[in-house]
Amino acid sequence: MEIPVTGNEAYSMPDFTGSAVSSLSITVNEYDALWEMIRNDYNGRLVDILDVAM
């Protein structure tokens, strides 16, 4: 399921059926910088730039 990210805020991704993950929340702190980097400078995987914390 796609979750549109439109600015700085917390986003919740529900419904991980069949997975050990029951839910996932992502907080975007610098949306404009993230957008700029992804569109212009970043050729890798987006997961490489996430700061994962439990």
C-alpha positions as CSV (number, residue, x, y, z in Angstrom):
1,M,0.0,0.0,0.0
2,E,1.4,3.4,-0.9
3,I,1.3,6.2,1.7
4,P,1.7,9.7,0.2
5,V,4.3,11.7,2.0
6,T,3.6,15.4,1.6
7,G,5.5,17.1,4.4
8,N,7.1,16.9,7.8
9,E,5.0,14.6,10.0
10,A,4.6,11.1,11.2
11,Y,3.2,8.5,8.8
12,S,1.7,5.1,9.8
13,M,1.8,2.1,7.5
14,P,-0.7,-0.6,8.6
15,D,-1.5,-4.0,7.4
16,F,1.7,-6.2,7.3
17,T,-0.3,-9.4,6.9
18,G,1.9,-12.5,7.2
19,S,4.8,-10.5,8.6
20,A,6.4,-10.3,12.0
21,V,5.8,-6.5,11.7
22,S,2.4,-5.4,13.0
23,S,2.7,-1.7,12.1
24,L,5.4,0.7,11.0
25,S,5.6,4.5,11.7
26,I,8.0,6.8,9.9
27,T,8.6,10.4,10.9
28,V,9.8,12.8,8.2
29,N,11.7,15.7,9.7
30,E,13.2,17.5,6.7
31,Y,10.8,16.8,3.8
32,D,12.1,19.4,1.4
33,A,15.7,18.2,1.8
34,L,14.6,14.5,1.4
35,W,12.6,15.3,-1.7
36,E,15.5,17.2,-3.2
37,M,18.0,14.5,-2.5
38,I,15.8,11.7,-3.8
39,R,15.0,13.5,-7.0
40,N,18.4,15.0,-7.8
41,D,21.3,13.4,-6.0
42,Y,20.5,9.9,-4.8
43,N,21.0,6.8,-7.0
44,G,20.8,4.1,-4.2
45,R,18.0,2.6,-2.3
46,L,15.8,4.8,-0.1
47,V,16.1,2.3,2.7
48,D,19.9,3.2,2.8
49,I,19.1,6.7,4.2
50,L,16.5,5.8,6.8
51,D,17.4,6.1,10.5
52,V,15.8,3.0,12.0
53,A,15.0,2.9,15.7
54,M,12.9,0.6,17.8
